[in-house]
Amino acid sequence: MAGDAAHLMPPNGGFGGNTGIHDAHNLAWKLALVIKGLAGSGLLDSYETERKPVAVFTVEQSFSRYVARTAPWLAARVQPAPLVDDLRIELGYLYDSPLGVHADPRSTCGAPGSRAPHLWLERRGQRVSTIDLAAGRYVLFAGGAGSAWVDAAKEAANRFGGLPLDAYCIGRDLADPGGQFLPGFGISSSGASLVRPDGFVAWRCPDHATEPAAVLHAALGASLKDSLTPGAQGK
């Protein structure tokens, strides 16, 4: 289930429609990859694992706003959850993250489970957002000294049956005139970050790896719920 069928909430905060769209955004790419045989069926199970905690938290926050703004006399009876900033609810929700269910999206710095940061880069002289580069397919971003990750990504895509996977090396494929990429994604110049088709960070390796192809293959397998894949390095 998704949308209002899965989580009804008061209108306070305006989170209902957003939460339903987020459900679909989380589920659509998973369905597509499983149907195409590019991911294990366990990937579909991750829909509820990821979305239910976010939905519960959002419903609680919507109800807390209802009590605070419309029915303050209920506060003593129902003890609503403390109010959290709207930005954390709308853009700071997290999937399977040690940081919890939500965080300030300005502070997560590319942590796995968070939204990939929106940063302006340049490709062939044209400004492009990291969000647009990661729209609808897996994408790997590597630091300027991480070209081996890009080669590993090409190999991994083939090993996963032609999985749509783009890979960019900062400085070689994309320019970073503002110097924001490395701190924004929380990696060094020899590290890499793997972003899912829905724009959430699946995995990152902050520094170099001795066997990048094996490490990335494991990371993709974990993200796609491929049970034959060994554990991945990185965090």
Biotite code that builds the C-alpha atoms (Angstrom):
import biotite.structure as struc

atoms = struc.array([
    struc.Atom([0.000, 0.000, 0.000], chain_id="A", res_id=1, res_name="MET", atom_name="CA", element="C"),
    struc.Atom([1.031, 3.596, -0.574], chain_id="A", res_id=2, res_name="ALA", atom_name="CA", element="C"),
    struc.Atom([-0.333, 7.077, -0.038], chain_id="A", res_id=3, res_name="GLY", atom_name="CA", element="C"),
    struc.Atom([-3.542, 7.644, 1.948], chain_id="A", res_id=4, res_name="ASP", atom_name="CA", element="C"),
    struc.Atom([-4.282, 3.908, 1.878], chain_id="A", res_id=5, res_name="ALA", atom_name="CA", element="C"),
    struc.Atom([-1.194, 3.409, 4.023], chain_id="A", res_id=6, res_name="ALA", atom_name="CA", element="C"),
    struc.Atom([-1.177, 6.530, 6.208], chain_id="A", res_id=7, res_name="HIS", atom_name="CA", element="C"),
    struc.Atom([-3.994, 8.968, 6.895], chain_id="A", res_id=8, res_name="LEU", atom_name="CA", element="C"),
    struc.Atom([-3.040, 12.138, 8.730], chain_id="A", res_id=9, res_name="MET", atom_name="CA", element="C"),
    struc.Atom([-4.483, 15.547, 9.598], chain_id="A", res_id=10, res_name="PRO", atom_name="CA", element="C"),
    struc.Atom([-3.956, 18.314, 7.026], chain_id="A", res_id=11, res_name="PRO", atom_name="CA", element="C"),
    struc.Atom([-1.779, 20.306, 9.435], chain_id="A", res_id=12, res_name="ASN", atom_name="CA", element="C"),
    struc.Atom([1.657, 20.658, 7.929], chain_id="A", res_id=13, res_name="GLY", atom_name="CA", element="C"),
    struc.Atom([0.546, 19.661, 4.446], chain_id="A", res_id=14, res_name="GLY", atom_name="CA", element="C"),
    struc.Atom([2.502, 16.389, 4.599], chain_id="A", res_id=15, res_name="PHE", atom_name="CA", element="C"),
    struc.Atom([-0.125, 13.953, 3.279], chain_id="A", res_id=16, res_name="GLY", atom_name="CA", element="C"),
    struc.Atom([0.335, 14.361, -0.465], chain_id="A", res_id=17, res_name="GLY", atom_name="CA", element="C"),
    struc.Atom([4.108, 14.668, -0.121], chain_id="A", res_id=18, res_name="ASN", atom_name="CA", element="C"),
    struc.Atom([4.309, 11.450, 1.874], chain_id="A", res_id=19, res_name="THR", atom_name="CA", element="C"),
    struc.Atom([2.278, 9.559, -0.726], chain_id="A", res_id=20, res_name="GLY", atom_name="CA", element="C"),
    struc.Atom([4.485, 10.810, -3.543], chain_id="A", res_id=21, res_name="ILE", atom_name="CA", element="C"),
    struc.Atom([7.561, 9.824, -1.543], chain_id="A", res_id=22, res_name="HIS", atom_name="CA", element="C"),
    struc.Atom([6.106, 6.316, -1.228], chain_id="A", res_id=23, res_name="ASP", atom_name="CA", element="C"),
    struc.Atom([5.742, 6.039, -4.990], chain_id="A", res_id=24, res_name="ALA", atom_name="CA", element="C"),
    struc.Atom([9.201, 7.520, -5.520], chain_id="A", res_id=25, res_name="HIS", atom_name="CA", element="C"),
    struc.Atom([10.693, 4.849, -3.278], chain_id="A", res_id=26, res_name="ASN", atom_name="CA", element="C"),
    struc.Atom([8.758, 1.974, -4.836], chain_id="A", res_id=27, res_name="LEU", atom_name="CA", element="C"),
    struc.Atom([8.756, 2.716, -8.572], chain_id="A", res_id=28, res_name="ALA", atom_name="CA", element="C"),
    struc.Atom([12.430, 2.153, -9.316], chain_id="A", res_id=29, res_name="TRP", atom_name="CA", element="C"),
    struc.Atom([12.467, -1.002, -7.207], chain_id="A", res_id=30, res_name="LYS", atom_name="CA", element="C"),
    struc.Atom([9.542, -2.483, -9.108], chain_id="A", res_id=31, res_name="LEU", atom_name="CA", element="C"),
    struc.Atom([11.186, -1.590, -12.413], chain_id="A", res_id=32, res_name="ALA", atom_name="CA", element="C"),
    struc.Atom([14.496, -3.292, -11.577], chain_id="A", res_id=33, res_name="LEU", atom_name="CA", element="C"),
    struc.Atom([12.869, -6.428, -10.151], chain_id="A", res_id=34, res_name="VAL", atom_name="CA", element="C"),
    struc.Atom([10.551, -6.784, -13.159], chain_id="A", res_id=35, res_name="ILE", atom_name="CA", element="C"),
    struc.Atom([13.543, -6.430, -15.480], chain_id="A", res_id=36, res_name="LYS", atom_name="CA", element="C"),
    struc.Atom([15.459, -9.077, -13.544], chain_id="A", res_id=37, res_name="GLY", atom_name="CA", element="C"),
    struc.Atom([18.144, -6.631, -12.447], chain_id="A", res_id=38, res_name="LEU", atom_name="CA", element="C"),
    struc.Atom([17.449, -6.901, -8.704], chain_id="A", res_id=39, res_name="ALA", atom_name="CA", element="C"),
    struc.Atom([16.412, -9.543, -6.207], chain_id="A", res_id=40, res_name="GLY", atom_name="CA", element="C"),
    struc.Atom([12.819, -9.737, -4.976], chain_id="A", res_id=41, res_name="SER", atom_name="CA", element="C"),
    struc.Atom([14.074, -8.729, -1.526], chain_id="A", res_id=42, res_name="GLY", atom_name="CA", element="C"),
    struc.Atom([14.393, -5.218, -2.883], chain_id="A", res_id=43, res_name="LEU", atom_name="CA", element="C"),
    struc.Atom([10.587, -4.953, -2.797], chain_id="A", res_id=44, res_name="LEU", atom_name="CA", element="C"),
    struc.Atom([10.570, -5.876, 0.898], chain_id="A", res_id=45, res_name="ASP", atom_name="CA", element="C"),
    struc.Atom([12.770, -2.865, 1.559], chain_id="A", res_id=46, res_name="SER", atom_name="CA", element="C"),
    struc.Atom([9.864, -0.597, 0.545], chain_id="A", res_id=47, res_name="TYR", atom_name="CA", element="C"),
    struc.Atom([8.018, -1.123, 3.825], chain_id="A", res_id=48, res_name="GLU", atom_name="CA", element="C"),
    struc.Atom([11.240, -1.315, 5.833], chain_id="A", res_id=49, res_name="THR", atom_name="CA", element="C"),
    struc.Atom([12.257, 2.118, 4.586], chain_id="A", res_id=50, res_name="GLU", atom_name="CA", element="C"),
    struc.Atom([8.939, 3.895, 4.253], chain_id="A", res_id=51, res_name="ARG", atom_name="CA", element="C"),
    struc.Atom([6.989, 2.759, 7.322], chain_id="A", res_id=52, res_name="LYS", atom_name="CA", element="C"),
    struc.Atom([9.218, 4.479, 9.934], chain_id="A", res_id=53, res_name="PRO", atom_name="CA", element="C"),
    struc.Atom([9.124, 7.681, 7.878], chain_id="A", res_id=54, res_name="VAL", atom_name="CA", element="C"),
    struc.Atom([5.340, 7.527, 7.543], chain_id="A", res_id=55, res_name="ALA", atom_name="CA", element="C"),
    struc.Atom([4.841, 6.887, 11.274], chain_id="A", res_id=56, res_name="VAL", atom_name="CA", element="C"),
    struc.Atom([7.081, 9.817, 12.132], chain_id="A", res_id=57, res_name="PHE", atom_name="CA", element="C"),
    struc.Atom([5.311, 12.090, 9.647], chain_id="A", res_id=58, res_name="THR", atom_name="CA", element="C"),
    struc.Atom([1.852, 11.150, 10.944], chain_id="A", res_id=59, res_name="VAL", atom_name="CA", element="C"),
    struc.Atom([3.020, 11.892, 14.487], chain_id="A", res_id=60, res_name="GLU", atom_name="CA", element="C"),
    struc.Atom([4.337, 15.276, 13.432], chain_id="A", res_id=61, res_name="GLN", atom_name="CA", element="C"),
    struc.Atom([1.149, 16.117, 11.554], chain_id="A", res_id=62, res_name="SER", atom_name="CA", element="C"),
    struc.Atom([-0.929, 15.228, 14.597], chain_id="A", res_id=63, res_name="PHE", atom_name="CA", element="C"),
    struc.Atom([1.339, 17.287, 16.855], chain_id="A", res_id=64, res_name="SER", atom_name="CA", element="C"),
    struc.Atom([0.742, 20.274, 14.598], chain_id="A", res_id=65, res_name="ARG", atom_name="CA", element="C"),
    struc.Atom([-2.991, 19.657, 14.748], chain_id="A", res_id=66, res_name="TYR", atom_name="CA", element="C"),
    struc.Atom([-2.894, 19.725, 18.550], chain_id="A", res_id=67, res_name="VAL", atom_name="CA", element="C"),
    struc.Atom([-0.616, 22.776, 18.708], chain_id="A", res_id=68, res_name="ALA", atom_name="CA", element="C"),
    struc.Atom([-2.488, 24.843, 16.128], chain_id="A", res_id=69, res_name="ARG", atom_name="CA", element="C"),
    struc.Atom([-6.087, 23.640, 16.267], chain_id="A", res_id=70, res_name="THR", atom_name="CA", element="C"),
    struc.Atom([-6.820, 21.630, 19.418], chain_id="A", res_id=71, res_name="ALA", atom_name="CA", element="C"),
    struc.Atom([-4.420, 22.679, 22.208], chain_id="A", res_id=72, res_name="PRO", atom_name="CA", element="C"),
    struc.Atom([-6.825, 21.313, 24.836], chain_id="A", res_id=73, res_name="TRP", atom_name="CA", element="C"),
    struc.Atom([-5.845, 17.795, 23.722], chain_id="A", res_id=74, res_name="LEU", atom_name="CA", element="C"),
    struc.Atom([-2.200, 18.218, 24.686], chain_id="A", res_id=75, res_name="ALA", atom_name="CA", element="C"),
    struc.Atom([-2.646, 17.074, 28.288], chain_id="A", res_id=76, res_name="ALA", atom_name="CA", element="C"),
    struc.Atom([-4.612, 13.986, 27.212], chain_id="A", res_id=77, res_name="ARG", atom_name="CA", element="C"),
    struc.Atom([-2.629, 12.655, 24.259], chain_id="A", res_id=78, res_name="VAL", atom_name="CA", element="C"),
    struc.Atom([0.918, 13.942, 24.913], chain_id="A", res_id=79, res_name="GLN", atom_name="CA", element="C"),
    struc.Atom([1.812, 14.661, 21.271], chain_id="A", res_id=80, res_name="PRO", atom_name="CA", element="C"),
    struc.Atom([5.354, 14.196, 20.020], chain_id="A", res_id=81, res_name="ALA", atom_name="CA", element="C"),
    struc.Atom([7.624, 17.260, 20.235], chain_id="A", res_id=82, res_name="PRO", atom_name="CA", element="C"),
    struc.Atom([7.475, 19.387, 17.093], chain_id="A", res_id=83, res_name="LEU", atom_name="CA", element="C"),
    struc.Atom([10.330, 18.994, 14.627], chain_id="A", res_id=84, res_name="VAL", atom_name="CA", element="C"),
    struc.Atom([11.348, 21.529, 11.997], chain_id="A", res_id=85, res_name="ASP", atom_name="CA", element="C"),
    struc.Atom([9.467, 21.136, 8.692], chain_id="A", res_id=86, res_name="ASP", atom_name="CA", element="C"),
    struc.Atom([12.709, 20.808, 6.732], chain_id="A", res_id=87, res_name="LEU", atom_name="CA", element="C"),
    struc.Atom([13.634, 17.634, 8.595], chain_id="A", res_id=88, res_name="ARG", atom_name="CA", element="C"),
    struc.Atom([10.238, 16.123, 7.789], chain_id="A", res_id=89, res_name="ILE", atom_name="CA", element="C"),
    struc.Atom([10.099, 17.106, 4.124], chain_id="A", res_id=90, res_name="GLU", atom_name="CA", element="C"),
    struc.Atom([13.738, 16.648, 3.070], chain_id="A", res_id=91, res_name="LEU", atom_name="CA", element="C"),
    struc.Atom([15.567, 15.158, 6.039], chain_id="A", res_id=92, res_name="GLY", atom_name="CA", element="C"),
    struc.Atom([13.978, 11.734, 6.350], chain_id="A", res_id=93, res_name="TYR", atom_name="CA", element="C"),
    struc.Atom([16.438, 8.862, 6.285], chain_id="A", res_id=94, res_name="LEU", atom_name="CA", element="C"),
    struc.Atom([16.400, 5.238, 5.137], chain_id="A", res_id=95, res_name="TYR", atom_name="CA", element="C"),
    struc.Atom([18.060, 2.522, 7.225], chain_id="A", res_id=96, res_name="ASP", atom_name="CA", element="C"),
    struc.Atom([20.463, 4.995, 8.765], chain_id="A", res_id=97, res_name="SER", atom_name="CA", element="C"),
    struc.Atom([22.302, 4.954, 12.117], chain_id="A", res_id=98, res_name="PRO", atom_name="CA", element="C"),
    struc.Atom([21.384, 8.650, 12.298], chain_id="A", res_id=99, res_name="LEU", atom_name="CA", element="C"),
    struc.Atom([17.745, 7.676, 12.953], chain_id="A", res_id=100, res_name="GLY", atom_name="CA", element="C"),
    struc.Atom([14.539, 8.484, 11.036], chain_id="A", res_id=101, res_name="VAL", atom_name="CA", element="C"),
    struc.Atom([15.268, 12.144, 10.356], chain_id="A", res_id=102, res_name="HIS", atom_name="CA", element="C"),
    struc.Atom([18.043, 14.733, 10.474], chain_id="A", res_id=103, res_name="ALA", atom_name="CA", element="C"),
    struc.Atom([18.728, 18.246, 9.275], chain_id="A", res_id=104, res_name="ASP", atom_name="CA", element="C"),
    struc.Atom([19.409, 17.674, 5.548], chain_id="A", res_id=105, res_name="PRO", atom_name="CA", element="C"),
    struc.Atom([22.046, 20.421, 5.663], chain_id="A", res_id=106, res_name="ARG", atom_name="CA", element="C"),
    struc.Atom([24.132, 18.350, 8.056], chain_id="A", res_id=107, res_name="SER", atom_name="CA", element="C"),
    struc.Atom([24.042, 14.789, 6.689], chain_id="A", res_id=108, res_name="THR", atom_name="CA", element="C"),
    struc.Atom([26.849, 15.391, 4.150], chain_id="A", res_id=109, res_name="CYS", atom_name="CA", element="C"),
    struc.Atom([26.138, 12.437, 1.912], chain_id="A", res_id=110, res_name="GLY", atom_name="CA", element="C"),
    struc.Atom([25.707, 9.855, 4.664], chain_id="A", res_id=111, res_name="ALA", atom_name="CA", element="C"),
    struc.Atom([24.238, 6.560, 3.413], chain_id="A", res_id=112, res_name="PRO", atom_name="CA", element="C"),
    struc.Atom([20.471, 6.607, 3.798], chain_id="A", res_id=113, res_name="GLY", atom_name="CA", element="C"),
    struc.Atom([20.215, 10.364, 3.277], chain_id="A", res_id=114, res_name="SER", atom_name="CA", element="C"),
    struc.Atom([19.342, 12.345, 0.185], chain_id="A", res_id=115, res_name="ARG", atom_name="CA", element="C"),
    struc.Atom([22.313, 12.958, -2.070], chain_id="A", res_id=116, res_name="ALA", atom_name="CA", element="C"),
    struc.Atom([23.342, 16.604, -1.665], chain_id="A", res_id=117, res_name="PRO", atom_name="CA", element="C"),
    struc.Atom([22.288, 19.105, -4.292], chain_id="A", res_id=118, res_name="HIS", atom_name="CA", element="C"),
    struc.Atom([25.515, 20.662, -5.578], chain_id="A", res_id=119, res_name="LEU", atom_name="CA", element="C"),
    struc.Atom([26.220, 22.607, -8.745], chain_id="A", res_id=120, res_name="TRP", atom_name="CA", element="C"),
    struc.Atom([28.876, 21.060, -10.984], chain_id="A", res_id=121, res_name="LEU", atom_name="CA", element="C"),
    struc.Atom([29.844, 21.690, -14.606], chain_id="A", res_id=122, res_name="GLU", atom_name="CA", element="C"),
    struc.Atom([29.805, 19.290, -17.538], chain_id="A", res_id=123, res_name="ARG", atom_name="CA", element="C"),
    struc.Atom([31.200, 20.470, -20.856], chain_id="A", res_id=124, res_name="ARG", atom_name="CA", element="C"),
    struc.Atom([30.863, 24.056, -19.666], chain_id="A", res_id=125, res_name="GLY", atom_name="CA", element="C"),
    struc.Atom([27.215, 23.705, -18.666], chain_id="A", res_id=126, res_name="GLN", atom_name="CA", element="C"),
    struc.Atom([26.055, 23.886, -15.057], chain_id="A", res_id=127, res_name="ARG", atom_name="CA", element="C"),
    struc.Atom([24.402, 20.683, -13.850], chain_id="A", res_id=128, res_name="VAL", atom_name="CA", element="C"),
    struc.Atom([23.064, 19.567, -10.476], chain_id="A", res_id=129, res_name="SER", atom_name="CA", element="C"),
    struc.Atom([24.107, 16.349, -8.809], chain_id="A", res_id=130, res_name="THR", atom_name="CA", element="C"),
    struc.Atom([20.387, 15.667, -8.355], chain_id="A", res_id=131, res_name="ILE", atom_name="CA", element="C"),
    struc.Atom([19.779, 15.707, -12.104], chain_id="A", res_id=132, res_name="ASP", atom_name="CA", element="C"),
    struc.Atom([22.756, 13.443, -12.731], chain_id="A", res_id=133, res_name="LEU", atom_name="CA", element="C"),
    struc.Atom([21.307, 10.862, -10.338], chain_id="A", res_id=134, res_name="ALA", atom_name="CA", element="C"),
    struc.Atom([17.725, 10.958, -11.616], chain_id="A", res_id=135, res_name="ALA", atom_name="CA", element="C"),
    struc.Atom([16.262, 7.550, -12.455], chain_id="A", res_id=136, res_name="GLY", atom_name="CA", element="C"),
    struc.Atom([19.406, 5.413, -12.430], chain_id="A", res_id=137, res_name="ARG", atom_name="CA", element="C"),
    struc.Atom([22.296, 4.468, -10.218], chain_id="A", res_id=138, res_name="TYR", atom_name="CA", element="C"),
    struc.Atom([25.209, 6.858, -10.376], chain_id="A", res_id=139, res_name="VAL", atom_name="CA", element="C"),
    struc.Atom([28.658, 6.718, -8.852], chain_id="A", res_id=140, res_name="LEU", atom_name="CA", element="C"),
    struc.Atom([30.550, 9.881, -8.021], chain_id="A", res_id=141, res_name="PHE", atom_name="CA", element="C"),
    struc.Atom([34.285, 9.571, -7.407], chain_id="A", res_id=142, res_name="ALA", atom_name="CA", element="C"),
    struc.Atom([36.808, 12.122, -6.217], chain_id="A", res_id=143, res_name="GLY", atom_name="CA", element="C"),
    struc.Atom([39.522, 13.431, -8.509], chain_id="A", res_id=144, res_name="GLY", atom_name="CA", element="C"),
    struc.Atom([41.971, 10.681, -7.512], chain_id="A", res_id=145, res_name="ALA", atom_name="CA", element="C"),
    struc.Atom([39.315, 7.989, -7.742], chain_id="A", res_id=146, res_name="GLY", atom_name="CA", element="C"),
    struc.Atom([39.277, 7.117, -11.436], chain_id="A", res_id=147, res_name="SER", atom_name="CA", element="C"),
    struc.Atom([39.597, 3.431, -10.496], chain_id="A", res_id=148, res_name="ALA", atom_name="CA", element="C"),
    struc.Atom([36.058, 3.642, -9.105], chain_id="A", res_id=149, res_name="TRP", atom_name="CA", element="C"),
    struc.Atom([34.743, 4.709, -12.505], chain_id="A", res_id=150, res_name="VAL", atom_name="CA", element="C"),
    struc.Atom([36.382, 1.706, -14.149], chain_id="A", res_id=151, res_name="ASP", atom_name="CA", element="C"),
    struc.Atom([34.954, -0.487, -11.403], chain_id="A", res_id=152, res_name="ALA", atom_name="CA", element="C"),
    struc.Atom([31.476, 0.907, -12.052], chain_id="A", res_id=153, res_name="ALA", atom_name="CA", element="C"),
    struc.Atom([31.599, -0.111, -15.712], chain_id="A", res_id=154, res_name="LYS", atom_name="CA", element="C"),
    struc.Atom([32.613, -3.630, -14.718], chain_id="A", res_id=155, res_name="GLU", atom_name="CA", element="C"),
    struc.Atom([29.931, -3.821, -12.025], chain_id="A", res_id=156, res_name="ALA", atom_name="CA", element="C"),
    struc.Atom([27.196, -2.705, -14.413], chain_id="A", res_id=157, res_name="ALA", atom_name="CA", element="C"),
    struc.Atom([28.073, -5.568, -16.746], chain_id="A", res_id=158, res_name="ASN", atom_name="CA", element="C"),
    struc.Atom([28.200, -8.092, -13.903], chain_id="A", res_id=159, res_name="ARG", atom_name="CA", element="C"),
    struc.Atom([24.694, -7.052, -12.903], chain_id="A", res_id=160, res_name="PHE", atom_name="CA", element="C"),
    struc.Atom([23.234, -7.752, -16.321], chain_id="A", res_id=161, res_name="GLY", atom_name="CA", element="C"),
    struc.Atom([23.593, -4.303, -17.844], chain_id="A", res_id=162, res_name="GLY", atom_name="CA", element="C"),
    struc.Atom([22.335, -2.356, -14.842], chain_id="A", res_id=163, res_name="LEU", atom_name="CA", element="C"),
    struc.Atom([21.877, 1.331, -15.763], chain_id="A", res_id=164, res_name="PRO", atom_name="CA", element="C"),
    struc.Atom([24.804, 2.894, -13.926], chain_id="A", res_id=165, res_name="LEU", atom_name="CA", element="C"),
    struc.Atom([26.572, 6.149, -14.718], chain_id="A", res_id=166, res_name="ASP", atom_name="CA", element="C"),
    struc.Atom([29.935, 7.029, -13.200], chain_id="A", res_id=167, res_name="ALA", atom_name="CA", element="C"),
    struc.Atom([31.744, 10.350, -12.963], chain_id="A", res_id=168, res_name="TYR", atom_name="CA", element="C"),
    struc.Atom([35.171, 11.366, -11.766], chain_id="A", res_id=169, res_name="CYS", atom_name="CA", element="C"),
    struc.Atom([35.268, 14.895, -10.377], chain_id="A", res_id=170, res_name="ILE", atom_name="CA", element="C"),
    struc.Atom([37.854, 16.929, -12.225], chain_id="A", res_id=171, res_name="GLY", atom_name="CA", element="C"),
    struc.Atom([37.910, 14.625, -15.237], chain_id="A", res_id=172, res_name="ARG", atom_name="CA", element="C"),
    struc.Atom([34.234, 14.209, -16.151], chain_id="A", res_id=173, res_name="ASP", atom_name="CA", element="C"),
    struc.Atom([32.722, 16.972, -14.040], chain_id="A", res_id=174, res_name="LEU", atom_name="CA", element="C"),
    struc.Atom([34.176, 20.256, -12.836], chain_id="A", res_id=175, res_name="ALA", atom_name="CA", element="C"),
    struc.Atom([33.645, 21.413, -9.274], chain_id="A", res_id=176, res_name="ASP", atom_name="CA", element="C"),
    struc.Atom([34.355, 25.155, -9.467], chain_id="A", res_id=177, res_name="PRO", atom_name="CA", element="C"),
    struc.Atom([33.033, 25.811, -5.979], chain_id="A", res_id=178, res_name="GLY", atom_name="CA", element="C"),
    struc.Atom([35.071, 23.050, -4.347], chain_id="A", res_id=179, res_name="GLY", atom_name="CA", element="C"),
    struc.Atom([31.947, 21.782, -2.573], chain_id="A", res_id=180, res_name="GLN", atom_name="CA", element="C"),
    struc.Atom([31.785, 18.214, -3.794], chain_id="A", res_id=181, res_name="PHE", atom_name="CA", element="C"),
    struc.Atom([34.155, 16.401, -1.403], chain_id="A", res_id=182, res_name="LEU", atom_name="CA", element="C"),
    struc.Atom([32.875, 17.948, 1.843], chain_id="A", res_id=183, res_name="PRO", atom_name="CA", element="C"),
    struc.Atom([29.309, 17.810, 0.525], chain_id="A", res_id=184, res_name="GLY", atom_name="CA", element="C"),
    struc.Atom([29.472, 14.057, -0.062], chain_id="A", res_id=185, res_name="PHE", atom_name="CA", element="C"),
    struc.Atom([31.759, 13.284, 2.867], chain_id="A", res_id=186, res_name="GLY", atom_name="CA", element="C"),
    struc.Atom([34.555, 11.620, 0.898], chain_id="A", res_id=187, res_name="ILE", atom_name="CA", element="C"),
    struc.Atom([38.206, 12.260, 0.114], chain_id="A", res_id=188, res_name="SER", atom_name="CA", element="C"),
    struc.Atom([39.645, 12.744, -3.363], chain_id="A", res_id=189, res_name="SER", atom_name="CA", element="C"),
    struc.Atom([40.150, 8.976, -3.624], chain_id="A", res_id=190, res_name="SER", atom_name="CA", element="C"),
    struc.Atom([36.719, 8.024, -2.270], chain_id="A", res_id=191, res_name="GLY", atom_name="CA", element="C"),
    struc.Atom([33.393, 7.359, -3.945], chain_id="A", res_id=192, res_name="ALA", atom_name="CA", element="C"),
    struc.Atom([29.652, 7.634, -3.352], chain_id="A", res_id=193, res_name="SER", atom_name="CA", element="C"),
    struc.Atom([26.934, 5.468, -4.882], chain_id="A", res_id=194, res_name="LEU", atom_name="CA", element="C"),
    struc.Atom([23.525, 7.112, -5.328], chain_id="A", res_id=195, res_name="VAL", atom_name="CA", element="C"),
    struc.Atom([20.306, 5.172, -5.947], chain_id="A", res_id=196, res_name="ARG", atom_name="CA", element="C"),
    struc.Atom([17.806, 5.934, -8.726], chain_id="A", res_id=197, res_name="PRO", atom_name="CA", element="C"),
    struc.Atom([15.617, 7.792, -6.206], chain_id="A", res_id=198, res_name="ASP", atom_name="CA", element="C"),
    struc.Atom([18.461, 10.131, -5.270], chain_id="A", res_id=199, res_name="GLY", atom_name="CA", element="C"),
    struc.Atom([19.325, 8.581, -1.901], chain_id="A", res_id=200, res_name="PHE", atom_name="CA", element="C"),
    struc.Atom([22.880, 7.586, -1.042], chain_id="A", res_id=201, res_name="VAL", atom_name="CA", element="C"),
    struc.Atom([23.162, 3.800, -1.106], chain_id="A", res_id=202, res_name="ALA", atom_name="CA", element="C"),
    struc.Atom([26.783, 3.551, 0.008], chain_id="A", res_id=203, res_name="TRP", atom_name="CA", element="C"),
    struc.Atom([30.027, 5.446, 0.163], chain_id="A", res_id=204, res_name="ARG", atom_name="CA", element="C"),
    struc.Atom([33.681, 4.675, 0.656], chain_id="A", res_id=205, res_name="CYS", atom_name="CA", element="C"),
    struc.Atom([35.277, 7.797, 2.167], chain_id="A", res_id=206, res_name="PRO", atom_name="CA", element="C"),
    struc.Atom([38.774, 6.853, 0.991], chain_id="A", res_id=207, res_name="ASP", atom_name="CA", element="C"),
    struc.Atom([40.500, 4.509, -1.448], chain_id="A", res_id=208, res_name="HIS", atom_name="CA", element="C"),
    struc.Atom([39.972, 0.750, -1.518], chain_id="A", res_id=209, res_name="ALA", atom_name="CA", element="C"),
    struc.Atom([42.561, -1.846, -2.451], chain_id="A", res_id=210, res_name="THR", atom_name="CA", element="C"),
    struc.Atom([40.078, -3.709, -4.676], chain_id="A", res_id=211, res_name="GLU", atom_name="CA", element="C"),
    struc.Atom([37.531, -1.155, -5.863], chain_id="A", res_id=212, res_name="PRO", atom_name="CA", element="C"),
    struc.Atom([35.805, -3.520, -8.301], chain_id="A", res_id=213, res_name="ALA", atom_name="CA", element="C"),
    struc.Atom([35.079, -6.109, -5.595], chain_id="A", res_id=214, res_name="ALA", atom_name="CA", element="C"),
    struc.Atom([34.038, -3.457, -3.091], chain_id="A", res_id=215, res_name="VAL", atom_name="CA", element="C"),
    struc.Atom([31.659, -1.742, -5.488], chain_id="A", res_id=216, res_name="LEU", atom_name="CA", element="C"),
    struc.Atom([30.201, -5.046, -6.660], chain_id="A", res_id=217, res_name="HIS", atom_name="CA", element="C"),
    struc.Atom([29.421, -5.895, -3.033], chain_id="A", res_id=218, res_name="ALA", atom_name="CA", element="C"),
    struc.Atom([27.889, -2.467, -2.431], chain_id="A", res_id=219, res_name="ALA", atom_name="CA", element="C"),
    struc.Atom([25.625, -2.757, -5.452], chain_id="A", res_id=220, res_name="LEU", atom_name="CA", element="C"),
    struc.Atom([24.632, -6.257, -4.480], chain_id="A", res_id=221, res_name="GLY", atom_name="CA", element="C"),
    struc.Atom([23.664, -5.084, -1.012], chain_id="A", res_id=222, res_name="ALA", atom_name="CA", element="C"),
    struc.Atom([21.625, -2.230, -2.460], chain_id="A", res_id=223, res_name="SER", atom_name="CA", element="C"),
    struc.Atom([19.878, -4.502, -4.959], chain_id="A", res_id=224, res_name="LEU", atom_name="CA", element="C"),
    struc.Atom([19.331, -7.245, -2.349], chain_id="A", res_id=225, res_name="LYS", atom_name="CA", element="C"),
    struc.Atom([21.406, -9.744, -4.302], chain_id="A", res_id=226, res_name="ASP", atom_name="CA", element="C"),
    struc.Atom([21.821, -12.598, -1.816], chain_id="A", res_id=227, res_name="SER", atom_name="CA", element="C"),
    struc.Atom([24.893, -13.960, -3.602], chain_id="A", res_id=228, res_name="LEU", atom_name="CA", element="C"),
    struc.Atom([26.916, -10.816, -2.990], chain_id="A", res_id=229, res_name="THR", atom_name="CA", element="C"),
    struc.Atom([29.512, -10.646, -0.176], chain_id="A", res_id=230, res_name="PRO", atom_name="CA", element="C"),
    struc.Atom([29.534, -7.788, 2.330], chain_id="A", res_id=231, res_name="GLY", atom_name="CA", element="C"),
    struc.Atom([30.689, -4.385, 1.133], chain_id="A", res_id=232, res_name="ALA", atom_name="CA", element="C"),
    struc.Atom([33.374, -2.137, 2.532], chain_id="A", res_id=233, res_name="GLN", atom_name="CA", element="C"),
    struc.Atom([32.643, 1.504, 3.140], chain_id="A", res_id=234, res_name="GLY", atom_name="CA", element="C"),
    struc.Atom([29.936, 3.196, 5.139], chain_id="A", res_id=235, res_name="LYS", atom_name="CA", element="C"),
])
